[in-house]
Amino acid sequence: MTITLAPDYRPAEDEEFMNPRQREYFRQKLLAWRLELLHESSETLANLQDGGLQEPDLTDRASAETERSLELRTRDRARKLISKIDAALRRIEDGSYGYCEETDEPISLKRLEARPIATLSIEAQERHERMERTRRDD
């Protein structure tokens, strides 16, 4: 079943939570984000292949190495983010998208709009962060 969304469609609180339109909205949002990350990754790869560390000046070479290292860290973060996007797309397919992994309660639409890969409600995320801080302080 194909669902066509109006270009200005935004999920609303007065709709049934995670109805087919909302699932399609978030699916499209996730796919567009994934495509953007893959495009940026391709550009980075091309830049890294073009630019060698052939700088004769030590300062220039150090600067180029620093930029390369930063690019590689950014790409690693993007790779991990793509993995999370893929997991969110699988949750859309299996019907668990939009529900907190800890409580099975709906994650707010505002949170999903801001962070479509969210797996925890705000309350569960805050509890999780408090527990992490407590463990770090020990």
N, C-alpha and C positions, 0 to 999 in steps of 0.2 A: 504494500500500500504506500503510495507516494503522497506526501503532504506538501502542499505549496503554501508558503508563508508570505504574507504581505511584507513589502520591504520595510515598513515601519513597525512591524510586530515586535512587541516586547511582552514577556510573560507578566501576568498580573496576579495579584494576591486573590482576586475574586474568582479565578479559574480553579478547576480541579487541579490539584498538585500533580505535576509530571504527567499531564495528559499528552496525547500524541503531538500536539502542536509545540508544547514546551520541550519535549524530548527532541523534536526535530530542530527547534531553535538552538538548543545547546549543542546538538550534534554538529550543526553547521558552524557554530561559533568555534567549537573545538577543532574542526577540520581546517577552518581558515587560519587559526592560530598555528596549527601544526604545519601547514603549507608555508606560512611566513617564516617559521623557524628553519624549515628545510631550505628555503630560498637563501636565508642569511647564512646558513651553514655552507651552502654551495659557493657563495661569494667569498666566504672566509677561506675555504679550501683553495679556490683559484688564487686569492691574494697570497696565501702561504706558498703556493707552488711558484708563483711569479717572483716573489721577493726572496732572494737568498740572503745569507748573512755574509755578503762579500764586501761589506764596508771596510775600507782601509783604516779609517780612523777608529780608535778604540772606543771613544765616546759614542760615535755613531753606531758602532756595532753593539755596544751595551744597550743603547736605546732601542735598536731594532730587536734585540733578543727579549727585552722587557715587553715590547709591544706584542711580539709573537707569543710569549708566555701568557699574557693577558688574553689574547685571542683564543688560545687553546683552553684556558680555564672557562671563558665565556661559552665556547662550543661544548665543553663538557657539561656545563649547567644546562645548555639547550638540549643536549642529548638526554639528560635525566628528565627534563621537562617534557620532551616528546614521549618518553616512556610513561609518564603520568597521564598525558593526554590520551595515549593509546589505552591505558587502563580505564580512564573515564569513558571512552567510546565503548569499551567492552561492557561497562556497567550500564550504559544506555541500552545496549542490545539485550542484556539479561534482565533489565527492569529494576536494577538496584540503584541506578543513578539518582542523586538528589536526596538520598537518605543517609543519615549518620551511621557510620560503621559501628559505633559503640552503642548507640541508643535505638537505632532504627527509626528515629524521629526524622521528619523532613528537615532538610537544611534550608534556611531561608533563601528565597529567590534573590534577595539583594546580595547575599554572600556568594551564591552561585554565579551571579552576574559579574561580580568583582573577581572571583576566583573559581572558574568553572571546573577546576580539577579538585576542588575541596571534597574531602571524604568525611569530615567531622563538622558537626554543628558548631556554632560559635562557643556555646557553653562547654561542649566536649573538648574543643580545641584549647580553651582557657584552662580547663582542668589538666589537660595533657601538658601544657606549658608550665603550669604551677608545679606539677610533679617533676618535670625536668629540672626546674630551678632548685627544687628541694634536693634532688639527687646531686646536682652540681655543688650545692653548698655543703654537702656531707663530706 
